[in-house]
């Protein structure tokens, strides 16, 4: 058999520099790099693209002078930029082994024999004096934070000119000496003075400042008074390195070198160095822009970046899009190296086969084609993995699987990104080329048919990994319970850690990755892997997550141990199932809507005895899981027996050990992550915890998916039988609903008594009770109504009055299962049709009140329901006769309920009228009758609609009602038509009664008064207007006469009073106006007075007022003039002769005259004395 090492064109064990270092200048390595460089079709395109753009800058000035070379790890971007630098420099290279000399262009002439145009473009680009400056920016960078990229560029630029690369200010001093042509002389003078070369001495320049300054002042013929410390301090202070200064210095350098000179800064790993540092990225942008503007294409910048340009700046790009859109635009030439390029290079440079082995491999492929497809098959849940494109691809790729080229690239990239590497791998010192060579070397002594398993690539990077990772592998290799294959599998799991989207780490996929021979027994391999994973899991080296397994670092192992020790409460798994199945999968809150009556039935949801909803429900849906203590005992017979006696759906889950472990792991992880203080940890542990949280979310989704399938495959028991859903159940929810539909039908045997349901029962209740007629016959669900009525009658016969909530509850359970609102609707119909009566808190409830109560569930426990009694026929007819007598209409066709409505409606109208009459009843008659009538009628209208009670009370009050309406008709007529007349009677009596003795028609006044004071004046009101008219005529004449007499007397008194005022010396108009005002007011009183007696006394009152006003006037005059009151002035006393005369008295004889004179004389003598005088009135 042919050994694998014999199939390769070149020795598989030869030294190959897999990683290209830009600083490597070993001639043997350079020769090998150029000689073995594989110019793929992609490389040809990229070379053409670069030299097209570069040539343009040679022909005319341009600021498009930047190229960005990007690619994934191992794509060859560092190799490409270094080969490009050799080509651009094009110095002759000597093979140290053979002595042969060739230029890089000559190497490419051999490789591009079929691309003459590309060779011509390259040759044109090499025709000028090109100085490539190749460097790795990370190795050149110092600790500068501000303008870090600029300082690196200054460093390498100074270095190629022979200036100090580490001290920019010294390099600037050297540059100034060079420009003045003094630099070489300075170095000679320095060596002469210090006996050492300047390139060595400048490292310690700070100790030789005096010597250096002395040489400079001599060479430049300058005179300085400063000492060396001050001079150098001022020089450094005056040096300010900026991007603009750098561009200027580069331009000056190019101008000194000659017109044809171009410089190309070729910077490796810019993307990794800049990372997500926006300041460094913007610093690079400034350099590109200023070099382009200042040098106009004579200075180029070519950079490489891991991955592509978007991934290099992707995270920042989202938040700083405006800044980075500029730099993306500045790199006019963009070259992206794909993974295909690296695949081709590896196959041609490392795996190229001899002609004989090629034929042997072609034969092997044709023989084993179907086997190869089987052993290299992956599950469909991950990304699609490459398979051999055909027999030629197999020949080129062997002994590797086609998928390994792309996958290893992703592994390397991922390991660098997650930081699980030491310095060398993270800086790119492990290459795809070297990895495949070492892996091929591991099977070199094996015969053809051997395949390199993917875990073999671990050995290529083992020495470059962080200690934390290697320790985990080393510990596993020392564990006595683990074997060699276990350790290999652990290495494999590390390689694909965090790549589950590419290849989920399931047993099937791990078996494919572990294939080590074309004829491997893959089933046996899977069994070997399962056993291995069990041991690794037990030793806590891996974590199982569903059907996938993950490598654990030391930190992750410690956390995993803590998770496994996390305590969870008893029944936690059952509680988890209860919530997950019902809330997340079936999505129910414990209500089931029966499709035939749209009723929501409350379901008690249970799992292993735990309840999620109210235990008071009549229907139950229970899950029996393997976590139940009695799970093993729950055989089919016991499940059948349990559902026979209960209204229960029992669903028994199958025992799935993997799922059970997943649930426990989920709960333990949740318990650990929710533990107080667990997140107060260092960043690396915090990252692990966050990842565990994300994994647990995914685990929950997997559990739900597994439970969904498990529910579909479970046994269901209902009503004493092993139930099967009708048709094919497509979801747990359909099983849930179908099972409950069956349970409802078999639990509620009388459910079908309700054939017609009400869509909107609350509205229907209100509408139905407001209808004018009810009738005796209920139109729908007759038997169901009878069931309710029979229940009410039965309870009544047992001296028990049911409340509505009891009725609703009774018919919602037992053998009925009726919707609560449907039962309430039927109860309302029974009330409307006179089959039942209702009371609320002891008060009767009629149909007009029932609606508001029945449509509010909270009121149901206040409503009592009783069977209704029938009204006696004789009493009904007597009531109809009463209605005819009162209301004047016949009501022979009215039912007992309708007749109640007639009375209540008419009585309510009468009560409203009475209220209006009573508001006016202050002076009007009939108040007592109205108040008593109102009380009587209100007592009847406030009754409920129970006809028995209503007719009984109506019969008892019949006479009182008739008496009232006899009186009420006159009273109502009065209030409607005669209140105006009554107001006239009242006014006439108020005016005329005080003046009765002055009227000759006194009898009419007395008759009018008698009408007004009567309790029932209604029949006599027709005479009142005549009395009023006759009295008004006489009264008008009497009043006018009395007013005229009083006015005349007042005028005389007033005239005499004014005369007396005028006789007072010194009186003023003001005093006159003041004292005459009371007499003028009396004049107005005469005009307003309607009292004859009052009018007759007004002249006497006026005299008295005149005397008072005259005295007041005298007093006021004295105040003004200061004159005393006149002596001998007698007091004036008024004497009315009428005061001794009896009104209507006659003098018929002398004796009568003498008697009257004597009486007058006596009265006058009593009044007069020496100080008074009498004025006769």
VODRENGU-580850 format. One record per residue (C-alpha): residue in three letters; x negated, y, z. Coordinates in steps of 0.5 Angstrom, whole numbers, plus 500, padded with zeros to 3 digits. Each point is the difference from the previous one (the first is absolute). Layout:
% residues N
alaXYZ...
//
This chain:
% residues 1177
unk500500500unk498507498unk498504506unk503507501unk493504500unk499497493unk506503497unk497507500unk496503495unk495504505unk498497506unk505501505unk495501506unk496505496unk500507504unk505505498unk501507503unk507499501unk501507503unk497506496unk497505504unk498507497unk494501504unk497493498unk494502495unk497493500unk498499492unk502492501unk506502502unk501505495unk498496494unk505494503unk506505500unk499503493unk499493497unk505497504unk505506499unk507497497unk503505496unk507498500unk505503495unk502504506unk493503501unk500501492unk506505501unk497503506unk494502497unk503503494unk504504504unk495503504unk495501494unk506503496unk501505506unk492501501unk498501493unk505506500unk497504505unk493499496unk503504494unk504506504unk500503507unk506497504unk502499507unk503493499unk494497503unk502495505unk502492500unk503496505unk499493500unk505496504unk501492501unk502495505unk495497505unk495495495unk503504494unk492502498unk501507501unk493501503unk497495495unk503504495unk498507502unk493497501unk499497494unk503507497unk494504504unk495495497unk503501493unk500508500unk493500503unk498495495unk493499503unk496494497unk500494505unk495495501unk501492501unk496499506unk500492498unk499501493unk497507499unk505501494unk502507500unk507503498unk505506501unk507499503unk502503493unk497494497unk503495505unk507503497unk498499493unk499493501unk507500504unk504504495unk498498493unk507500498unk501507502unk496505496unk504506501unk500499508unk492499499unk500506496unk504504505unk495498506unk494501496unk503508499unk501500507unk493498501unk496505495unk500506505unk496500507unk505497505unk498499507unk505496504unk500500507unk503494503unk501499508unk505497505unk503506503unk501496507unk493499500unk498507499unk505503504unk498503507unk504502506unk502506497unk508502501unk501506496unk498500492unk497493501unk501498493unk496506498unk494499505unk500493496unk499503494unk495505502unk496495503unk500495494unk499506495unk494503505unk497493500unk499499492unk497506500unk495498505unk503505505unk501498508unk506496500unk502501507unk499507501unk504504495unk497507503unk493497499unk502497493unk502507498unk493503502unk497495496unk505502494unk498507500unk492498500unk502496494unk503505496unk495505502unk495495497unk496499507unk503494503unk494495497unk495506503unk504500507unk499492500unk493500499unk499506505unk504496505unk496494499unk493504501unk503503506unk503494503unk496494497unk507497498unk505500494unk505505501unk506494498unk497497507unk499506504unk507503498unk503495505unk497504506unk500507497unk503503506unk493499504unk496503494unk504506499unk494505501unk496496495unk506500495unk501507500unk493502500unk499496493unk507503497unk498507502unk493499497unk503497493unk506505500unk495506502unk506502505unk499504506unk504498506unk500503507unk504494503unk497494503unk501493497unk506498505unk504507498unk498499493unk503493499unk506502504unk502506496unk499495494unk504495502unk505505502unk500503493unk501493497unk508499499unk501493496unk506501496unk504496494unk498506496unk493500502unk499493498unk503501493unk496506499unk493496502unk502494496unk501505494unk493503501unk497493501unk503499493unk498506497unk493499502unk500493497unk502502493unk506501496unk501492499unk500498507unk506497503unk501498507unk505495502unk501499508unk503492500unk503499507unk502493502unk505499505unk503507501unk507497501unk498496506unk496506503unk505505499unk506496502unk505504503unk496506502unk503506496unk495504502unk495496496unk504499494unk501507499unk493501501unk499495494unk505504496unk496507501unk494497498unk503497494unk503506498unk494505501unk495495497unk505500494unk501508500unk492501501unk497495496unk505499494unk499492499unk492500501unk502497507unk504494501unk503497506unk502492499unk503497507unk503493502unk505499504unk503493503unk507498497unk503505496unk500508501unk507500502unk498495506unk494504502unk504506502unk507497500unk502501507unk497508500unk504500493unk506500503unk499506505unk495504496unk502499493unk499507498unk493499502unk498494497unk504501493unk494505499unk494495501unk504494496unk500505494unk493502501unk498493498unk501500493unk497493499unk504495504unk497493499unk504494504unk496493500unk505495501unk500493503unk500497493unk493503499unk497496506unk503494498unk497500494unk493502503unk500494505unk502495494unk495502495unk494502505unk501494506unk504495497unk499500492unk499492498unk496496496unk503498493unk500493503unk503501507unk505505496unk503494496unk500495506unk504506504unk505500494unk501493500unk501500507unk506506500unk503496494unk501494504unk501503507unk505506497unk506498504unk496499507unk497506499unk507504500unk502496506unk494501505unk499507498unk508502501unk502505505unk507502503unk504505497unk501504506unk493504499unk497503494unk499496494unk493497499unk496499494unk499493497unk495498495unk502504493unk498493496unk495495499unk495506499unk501504506unk500493504unk493499497unk497507502unk503500507unk498493502unk499498506unk505506502unk507500500unk503506495unk503504506unk493500504unk497506496unk506505502unk501497507unk493500502unk500508498unk506501504unk497496506unk494505500unk504506499unk504498505unk495498505unk496507499unk507504501unk502496507unk493502502unk498492502unk493501497unk494502502unk496506497unk497496494unk507497497unk503507501unk495503496unk501496494unk494495501unk504494499unk502499493unk505496496unk494497496unk496498506unk506497503unk502496494unk492498499unk500497507unk506497500unk498496494unk494498503unk504497506unk502495495unk494500495unk499492502unk507498499unk502496494unk505504495unk507499503unk498504506unk504507501unk497505505unk505501505unk502507502unk497500507unk493499497unk500507499unk500501507unk492498500unk499506496unk502505505unk499497506unk493503502unk503507498unk507499505unk501504506unk498496507unk507500502unk502496494unk494495500unk501499507unk507497499unk497495494unk494498504unk505499506unk504495496unk494497497unk498498508unk507498502unk500492501unk507499498unk499504493unk497496494unk496503494unk506501496unk503504505unk495505500unk500500493unk507501500unk499506505unk495503495unk505500495unk505503504unk496506502unk498501492unk508501499unk501503506unk505506498unk501498493unk506496502unk504504494unk495497495unk500493503unk504499506unk496495505unk505494499unk498493500unk501500493unk496506498unk495498505unk499493497unk499503493unk495504503unk496494503unk500496493unk493497500unk501495494unk504500494unk503493502unk501502507unk507497504unk503506501unk506497505unk494497504unk497507500unk506503502unk501495506unk492501502unk502508500unk506499504unk496496505unk494505500unk505506501unk503497506unk493499503unk498507499unk507503502unk499496507unk493503501unk503507498unk496501494unk506501496unk507503500unk506496497unk505505498unk505496497unk497495494unk494505500unk494500504unk495506501unk493500503unk499503506unk494504503unk497500507unk505506502unk506497496unk499493504unk500504506unk506503499unk503494497unk499496506unk503506504unk506499496unk501492501unk499502507unk506505500unk506498504unk507501497unk506499504unk504494500unk505499495unk496505496unk500496493unk508499501unk501507501unk496502494unk504495496unk506503502unk499507498unk496498494unk505495497unk506504502unk498508499unk494499495unk502494495unk508500501unk500507502unk507499504unk502504507unk504495502unk506501496unk503496494unk505503495unk505494498unk501501493unk508498500unk502505505unk494505500unk500499508unk493501503unk499494505unk495501506unk495495500unk496498506unk493499496unk495495504unk494496500unk498495505unk505502505unk498508499unk505505498unk499506495unk507502501unk506500504unk502493504unk507502500unk501499493unk504494498unk496497494unk493498501unk494499495unk494497503unk493498498unk497494503unk492501499unk494495501unk499505506unk506498504unk499495505unk505495498unk498500493unk498493500unk507498503unk504504495unk501494495unk506500495unk505497505unk499505505unk500506495unk507497498unk502499507unk498507502unk504503494unk506496501unk502504507unk498507498unk501505495unk493499498unk495500494unk494497502unk494500495unk494496501unk493502498unk495495497unk494499504unk495503496unk493500504unk497505496unk505505501unk501499507unk492502501unk501506496unk506502504unk496499506unk494504497unk504506498unk503500507unk493500503unk497505496unk505505501unk499499508unk493501499unk500506496unk506503504unk496499506unk498506504unk493503498unk499495495unk499506495unk495504504unk494496497unk494502495unk501501493unk498493497unk505497505unk505505498unk500498493unk500493502unk507501504unk503504494unk498495496unk504495504unk506504501unk500500492unk499493500unk506499505unk505504496unk498495494unk501494505unk507503502unk502500492unk497493499unk504498506unk506503497unk499497494unk499493503unk506500504unk504502494unk498494497unk501496506unk507503501unk502497493unk497493502unk504500507unk505496502unk507503502unk505497505unk507503500unk507498503unk497493502unk497498493unk493501496unk502506496unk498501493unk501507497unk504500493unk496500494unk492502501unk498505505unk496505497unk498504507unk501499508unk505506500unk504496495unk500494504unk501504506unk507503497unk502493497unk499497507unk504505503unk506500495unk500493501unk500501508unk505505500unk505496496unk499494504unk501504507unk506504498unk505495498unk506506500unk495505496unk504498494unk507503503unk497507498unk501500492unk500507499unk495505504unk500507500unk494504497unk500506505unk504497506unk499507504unk503504494unk506495499unk502500507unk501507501unk504500493unk504494502unk502503506unk502507497unk505497495unk507502501unk503493500unk498493503unk505495499unk500493503unk496496495unk493501500unk497499493unk494496500unk496495504unk506498504unk498494503unk494504503unk505505503unk504495503unk493497503unk499507504unk507500502unk501493503unk493502503unk503506503unk507497502unk496494503unk496504505unk506504502unk504494502unk494498504unk501507503unk493503497unk500506496unk495500495unk496506498unk498501493unk492499500unk502493503unk505498494unk494503495unk495495504unk505494500unk501500493unk493502498unk497493503unk503493502unk503497493unk502507497unk494504498unk504506498unk497507499unk501504506unk503506496unk504495496unk503498507unk501507502unk504502493unk505494501unk501502507unk502507497unk505497496unk503496505unk501507504unk503503494unk505495498unk502499507unk497494502unk496502506unk499506505unk494504502unk498504506unk494504502unk498501507unk507498502unk503505495unk504497494unk497501493unk504501494unk498500493unk498507500unk495499505unk498493499unk496502494unk495504503unk499495506unk499494495unk495503496unk495501505unk497494503unk499503507unk507501501unk502492499unk499498507unk505506502unk506497496unk504495503unk505496495unk506497502unk506497495unk505504499unk508500502unk506501495unk505506502unk507498501unk505501494unk505503504unk495505503unk497501493unk507502497unk502505506unk493503499unk502501492unk506503503unk497505504unk495502495unk506502495unk503504506unk494504501unk497501493unk506499496unk498495496unk501492499unk494495501unk504494499unk494497495unk494502505unk497494504unk498501507unk493502499unk503505495unk505503504unk495501506unk496504495unk507504498unk501502507unk492502502unk500504493unk506504502unk499501507unk493502499unk503505495unk505502506unk494501505unk496504495unk506505499unk501500508unk493502501unk501506496unk506502503unk497499507unk495505498unk505505499unk504499506unk499505505unk506504499unk504495496unk505495502unk499492500unk493500503unk502494505unk504496495unk494501495unk495498506unk504494502unk501498492unk493500499unk498496506unk506495498unk498499492unk492500502unk501494504unk503496494unk495503495unk494498504unk502493500unk496495496unk504496495unk502494503unk507500499unk503496506unk497506504unk502505496unk507498499unk501498508unk498507501unk505503495unk505497503unk499502507unk500507497unk505500495unk505505504unk495505502unk497500493unk508501497unk501506506unk493503498unk502500492unk507503502unk496506503unk494500496unk504502494unk503507502unk493501503unk496499494unk505504496unk499506505unk493499499unk500500493unk506506499unk501504506unk494502503unk500507497unk507501503unk498498507unk495505500unk505505498unk504498506unk494500505unk498507497unk507503501unk501497507unk493503502unk502507498unk507501502unk501496506unk496506504unk505505497unk507496501unk503505504unk500505494unk503496495unk507499499unk500493497unk497497506unk504493499unk496499493unk494500504unk502495505unk502495494unk493501497unk497499507unk504494501unk498497493unk493501502unk500497506unk504493498unk496494500unk504498493unk501507497unk500497493unk508500498unk501507503unk494503496unk505502494unk503505505unk493503502unk499505494unk507503500unk498502508unk494503498unk502504494unk506503505unk495502505unk494502496unk505506497unk502502507unk493500503unk497504494unk505506502unk499500508unk493500499unk500505495unk504505505unk496498506unk493502496unk503506498unk502503507unk494498503unk496504494unk504506501unk499500508unk492499499unk500506495unk503505505unk495497505unk494501496unk502507497unk500502508unk494497501unk496503495unk503507502unk497499507unk493498497unk500506496unk501504506unk494497504unk494505499unk494497498unk503494497unk496497494unk503496494unk496494502unk503500507unk507501496unk499494496unk498496506unk506501504unk505500494unk498493498unk504496505unk506504498unk499499493unk499492501unk507500504unk503503493unk497493497unk502496505unk508502498unk499498493unk497493502unk505499506unk506495499unk502500507unk506505501unk499501508unk493501499unk502506495unk504503505unk495501505unk495503495unk502507501unk499499508unk493497499unk498506495unk502505505unk495496505unk495500495unk500507498unk499502507unk494496501unk497502494unk502508502unk496498507unk494497496unk500506495unk500505506unk494496503unk496500494unk501507499unk498502507unk493496498unk499504495unk502507503unk499499507unk506503502unk504497506unk507498499unk505505501unk503501507unk507499501unk501496494unk506495502unk500493498unk505498494unk505494502unk504498494unk507498502unk504495495unk508501502unk501494497unk496497505unk506501505unk505498494unk503493500unk500498492unk507500497unk503503507unk506505499unk502506504unk508500500unk501505506unk498506504unk498495505unk495497495unk497506498unk499503507unk497493502unk495500494unk498507502unk499498507unk496495498unk496504495unk499505505unk497495505unk495498495unk498506498unk499503508unk496493501unk495502494unk499508501unk496504506unk496506500unk494497496unk504497494unk505502495unk504495496unk501499493unk507497498unk500495494
//
